Amino acid sequence: MKRVLVVQACHDDWTRLETGLAAAGYTLLEVVPVTGALKDRMKFLNPEIVVIEADEPTPELLATLSDIDISRRCPVVMFTRRGSDEMVISAMQSGVILHVVEALTPLLLHSLIEVASMYFINQRLLQDELENVQQELSDHRYIEQAKCLLMEEQGMSEQAAYSSLRTTAMNRSQRIVDVSKAILAAHVRKGGAGKDKLLKSLS
């Protein structure tokens, strides 16, 4: 059963979340208020899902949740009786999935939480894919710059420059991008140097 941390930001018990979560098949870890200590409780309890019950998703509440940055750790779902389309959008920008409902049955509660979980997983996959693409582009730029430097310094062909980078990387058990970065850094330190000096100066 998934472990759930409930955050209370309301003055009444209209949702009966604790009972509903148990009936929906979740394990309730703890019920905590929205305070600065919430971040520490998150780290200690390590919940798989955070469920927030709120009177209203006020800008102050969303700002607090954004500052705590809990949405980076796990899915965050908020249930409230009062809200608007603008509030739903604002909540999503803070990483919170907001549902405006009058009452929650265990079946509805389970469905809404699982949808939020899938959304969280998809967003994480997209973010990871974006970061991987950005890293590959960055690595490619370093390698291209190092190749150009060797071509200019040594009059090498593009293929020969790349072979030199690859051979050096293999000999040093490093990635080609790491060798490329080291060559560029050595060139800056020495104010220009030939290929042999550049390769020997790698740290």
Secondary structure, DSSP 4 states (H G I P E B T S, - for coil): --EEEEEEE-SS-TT-HHHHHHHTTPEEEEEEESSTTHHHHHHHH--SEEEEEES---HHHHHHHHHHTGGGTS-EEEEESS--HHHHHHHHHTT-EEEE-S---HHHHHHHHHHHHHHHHHHHHHHHHHHHHHHHHHHHHHHHHHHHHHHHHH---HHHHHHHHHHHHHHTT--HHHHHHHHHHHHHHHTS--HHHHHHT--
